[in-house]
Amino acid sequence: MNVDEKTAKFKSSHGGKEYYFCCAACKTSFDKNPGKYVKA
């Protein structure tokens, strides 16, 4: 899914990079296990 960084209400930082999310549930899932979603 593509999320517009300018209008995204939810974001997290991981490894010095910002990640933007469509909803709180997606952000929560990412925050619990970012390694599942980010390639090393």
Secondary structure, 3 states (H helix, E strand, C coil): CCCCCCCCCEEEEECCEEEEECCHHHHHHHHHCHHHCCCC
